[in-house]
Amino acid sequence: MNDSLFDFGSADTDNPEPAPLATPIRDEQVDAIREAFAKASINDQDRRKEIVESAALREVTSLRELQAHEARRVLQRISESAATTSRSAGGSDWDLREEDTWIDKL
């Protein structure tokens, strides 16, 4: 047994353990991303690509290139972008509140 923190010179270097396979994006995830873009009114392809690549942290030419674990980050980034756009487009947080307050019930 070696007391070093990392054992770079192990005898198993001839047969390295394979890296875990990445899971490709599923059709349902692609559909969810497309629906999220439509719901957020993000129709510009350049803007869509910017959002996807900022979530995937790499260049992407098609949604089919994404991995399954990246889809959640893309959906989150779309919702963040939509929230930012709606706040800057019109109204304050008070105007954009979703539920009635006691003042509204008077």
N, C-alpha and C positions, 0 to 999 in steps of 0.2 A: 504494500500500500504506500502511496506517495503522499507526503504531507503538504504538497504545494496546493495553492488555491485552484489553479488550473493545470491540468495534466495534458500538455500539448504533445508530449512524446510517447503516447501510449502505444502498446503493441497492436492495437486494433486499427491502426492507420491504413492497413491493407484492405480492410473491409469496413469502410465507414458506414455508419447507420444512415439510411436514406432520410432525406428531409420529408416532413409531412406534406402530403399533396394538398394543394389548395382546391377548395370546392368552387366550381364555376357558378356563376349567377344563374338562378332559376327563372323560368318564364314568368312566374308570378311576381318576382322581384322587379323584373324589367317593366312589367305592366304597372306595378305600384309606383315606380319612379316616373314613368310617363304620365300617369294620372296626377301625381303630385306636382309635376311641372305645369300641367294644364290647370289644375286647381289654383296654383299660385300665379297664374297668368304669366308665366315665364315662357315666352314663345321664341325668343331670339336664340338661334342655335349657338352663337358664340357665347352667350351668357350661360346657356345650359352646359356647354363644354367646360367653361370656367368653373362652374359649381361642381361638376362631377370630378374634374381633375384636382380641385382643391380638397375634396373629400378623400379621393383615392391616393393623393400625394404622388401622382405620376401622370404621364401623358396617356390619354385614352382616346381612341378614334371611334369607338362604338360602345354602347352599353354592354354588349355581349362580351367585351374584354374584361369586365369587372369580375371580381370574385364575390362569392356570396356574402362574406363578412363585410365587404365594402358597401354593399347596398344600404345597410342601416345608416352608415355615416352619410351617404349621399342623400337619403331621405331626410335626415336631421338637418343637413346643410340647406336643403330646399326650404324646409319649414322656417329656419332661421332667416333665410334670405327674404322669404315672403313676409315674415313679421317685421323685418326692418323696412321693407318697401312700403307696407301698409301704414306704419307709423310715420314715415317721412312723407307719404303721399297725402295724408289727410287726417288731421285731428290729433288731439292729445291722448294720453292714456285714459283720461276721464271719458272722452268721447268714444274711445274704442273699447270700453269695458263691455264684458259679455253679459253680465247679470245686473238686475236692478238693485239699486241701493235703497236705503230708507227714504232718501229724498225723492226718488222716482215714485215711491209708493204713496206719497202724500196727495 
